[in-house]
Amino acid sequence: MRSYGEYCAIAKSLDVVGDRWTLLIVRELALRGPSRYTDLRGGLPGIATNLLADRLRELEHAGVITREDAPPPIATTLYRLTPRGEDLRPLLDELFRWGLPLMTEQNPEDAVRSHWLAGAIGLMLTDRTPDAPPVTVELRTGDQPIVIETRDGTIHTRLGPAESADATLTGPPKPILGLLLGLLGPADAKAGGVDFGGDTTIIERITA
């Protein structure tokens, strides 16, 4: 781990989480909770296994993560955030928000994981009619369905599928995100490959 060599809180923070892949490892543990080494590799396409091992060792040494032996039937090592690591959640939330406008462009070679999208979607949507009955929307995109639920005026997201969805959106992630962000109308989203199912008026209730 290289140091900036500056007596500055930002520089000291970047000494710990500023290397390539490091903050994405924190993202995986924040979104997934305690994870196996293989889970982390699956959520970090492109990382070399030796580099992942190095980054995990550095984060453990810095007190950001810890590892524990899971009981049977898992019977393997799990990595999780320490309280110090949990303190990085607000930073991750702000990076999700800051990066959302950048997701209007998608490289065809970009990897997609549904739990990345769920993390961003949960922060950007608002229930416009919080006093109305709860609704469930299922997004069929990425590698797993994403379920959006409204409860008590709050948006909740999780990986699906939903037991019973009031509305569904099926298609590529970019136009679905564009629709939910209010950057695309339904016609443009359909032109981008999005199929609507169920009560599509519900979509207007939760768009950003």
C-alpha positions in Angstrom: 0.0 0.0 0.0 1.5 3.3 -1.1 1.2 6.4 1.0 0.6 10.0 -0.2 2.9 11.1 2.7 0.6 14.0 3.7 -0.7 15.0 7.1 -4.2 15.4 5.8 -7.3 13.5 6.7 -8.3 13.0 3.0 -4.8 11.8 2.1 -4.7 9.5 5.1 -8.1 8.1 4.1 -6.9 7.5 0.5 -3.9 5.7 1.9 -6.3 3.1 3.2 -9.1 2.9 0.5 -7.6 4.8 -2.5 -5.9 1.9 -4.3 -7.6 0.4 -7.3 -10.3 -2.2 -6.3 -10.1 -1.4 -2.6 -13.3 0.7 -2.3 -15.1 -1.7 -4.6 -14.3 -4.5 -2.1 -15.9 -2.3 0.6 -18.9 -1.8 -1.7 -19.3 -5.6 -2.1 -19.3 -6.2 1.7 -21.6 -3.2 2.3 -24.2 -4.5 -0.3 -23.9 -8.2 0.3 -22.9 -8.4 4.0 -20.5 -11.1 5.1 -19.1 -12.8 2.0 -16.9 -15.7 0.9 -13.8 -15.1 -1.1 -15.5 -16.6 -4.1 -18.5 -14.2 -3.6 -16.2 -11.3 -3.7 -14.4 -12.5 -6.9 -17.8 -12.9 -8.5 -18.8 -9.4 -7.6 -15.5 -7.9 -8.9 -15.1 -9.1 -12.5 -11.7 -8.5 -13.8 -9.7 -8.6 -10.5 -6.8 -11.0 -10.3 -7.1 -13.5 -7.5 -3.7 -12.5 -6.1 -4.6 -8.8 -6.1 -7.9 -9.5 -4.3 -5.9 -11.5 -1.7 -3.5 -8.5 -1.3 -6.3 -6.0 -0.9 -8.2 -8.1 1.6 -5.0 -8.4 3.7 -4.4 -4.7 3.5 -8.0 -3.8 4.5 -7.8 -6.3 7.4 -4.5 -4.8 8.6 -6.1 -1.3 8.4 -9.1 -2.5 10.6 -11.6 -2.0 7.8 -12.6 -5.6 7.5 -12.3 -8.8 9.5 -12.7 -12.4 8.7 -14.4 -15.1 10.6 -15.0 -18.9 10.2 -18.6 -19.6 9.4 -20.3 -22.5 11.1 -21.5 -25.6 9.1 -23.0 -26.1 6.6 -21.1 -23.1 5.2 -17.8 -24.0 7.0 -15.7 -21.4 5.2 -14.1 -18.1 5.9 -16.3 -15.0 5.6 -15.2 -11.4 5.3 -17.2 -8.6 6.7 -16.9 -4.9 7.5 -15.8 -3.9 11.0 -17.5 -0.9 12.7 -14.7 1.2 11.2 -15.6 -0.2 7.8 -19.3 0.4 8.3 -18.4 4.1 8.8 -17.7 4.1 5.0 -21.3 3.5 4.1 -22.2 7.3 3.9 -19.2 7.7 1.5 -20.5 4.9 -0.7 -24.0 6.4 -0.7 -22.6 9.7 -1.9 -20.5 8.0 -4.6 -23.6 6.2 -5.8 -25.4 9.5 -6.0 -22.5 11.3 -7.6 -22.0 8.6 -10.2 -25.6 8.2 -11.3 -25.4 10.8 -14.0 -22.4 9.0 -15.4 -24.5 5.9 -15.9 -26.4 7.5 -18.8 -23.5 6.2 -20.9 -22.7 2.5 -20.9 -19.8 0.8 -22.5 -20.9 -2.4 -24.2 -18.1 -4.2 -22.4 -19.1 -2.9 -19.0 -19.9 -5.7 -16.5 -23.3 -5.5 -14.9 -24.4 -7.0 -11.5 -27.9 -6.5 -10.2 -26.8 -5.7 -6.6 -24.8 -2.7 -7.9 -27.9 -1.4 -9.5 -30.1 -2.1 -6.5 -27.7 -0.1 -4.3 -28.1 3.0 -6.6 -31.8 2.6 -7.2 -32.6 2.5 -3.5 -31.0 5.9 -3.1 -32.4 7.7 -6.1 -36.1 6.9 -6.0 -38.9 8.6 -4.0 -42.4 7.5 -3.2 -44.5 10.4 -4.7 -47.7 9.2 -3.0 -46.5 7.9 0.4 -50.1 7.6 1.8 -51.1 5.2 -1.0 -51.1 1.4 -0.5 -47.7 -0.2 -0.8 -46.6 -1.4 -4.3 -44.0 -3.8 -5.6 -42.1 -3.3 -8.9 -39.8 -6.0 -10.3 -36.9 -5.0 -12.6 -35.8 -7.9 -14.8 -32.3 -6.8 -15.8 -28.7 -7.7 -15.0 -27.9 -11.1 -13.6 -30.8 -11.2 -11.1 -34.2 -9.5 -10.8 -34.4 -6.4 -8.5 -37.5 -5.8 -6.4 -38.5 -2.3 -5.5 -41.1 -2.0 -2.7 -42.7 1.0 -1.1 -43.5 0.8 2.6 -44.5 3.7 4.9 -43.4 6.2 2.2 -39.9 4.7 1.9 -38.3 2.9 -1.0 -36.7 -0.4 -0.3 -34.8 -2.6 -2.8 -33.7 -6.2 -2.7 -32.7 -8.9 -5.1 -35.8 -10.8 -6.3 -37.8 -12.3 -7.7 -41.0 -10.8 -6.2 -43.8 -13.1 -5.0 -46.3 -10.8 -6.6 -45.3 -7.7 -8.6 -47.7 -4.9 -9.3 -45.6 -3.8 -12.3 -42.5 -5.2 -14.1 -39.8 -3.7 -16.3 -37.8 -6.0 -18.4 -34.8 -5.0 -20.5 -31.3 -3.6 -20.6 -30.2 -1.7 -17.5 -29.4 1.6 -19.2 -32.9 2.5 -20.5 -34.5 1.1 -17.3 -32.3 3.4 -15.2 -33.0 6.3 -17.6 -36.8 5.7 -17.1 -36.5 5.6 -13.3 -34.3 8.7 -13.2 -36.9 10.6 -15.3 -34.4 11.0 -18.2 -36.5 8.9 -20.5 -40.2 8.7 -21.1 -42.0 5.4 -21.5 -41.9 5.6 -25.3 -38.2 6.2 -25.4 -37.7 3.4 -22.9 -39.7 1.0 -25.0 -37.6 2.1 -28.0 -34.5 1.2 -26.0 -35.8 -2.4 -25.4 -37.8 -2.1 -22.2 -41.0 -4.1 -21.9 -43.7 -3.0 -19.5 -45.9 -5.4 -17.5 -48.7 -5.0 -15.0 -49.9 -1.6 -13.9 -47.4 0.7 -15.5 -48.8 3.9 -13.9 -47.1 2.7 -10.8 -43.8 3.6 -12.4 -44.6 7.3 -12.3 -45.1 7.0 -8.5 -41.5 6.0 -7.9 -39.5 7.8 -10.5 -36.9 10.2 -9.4 
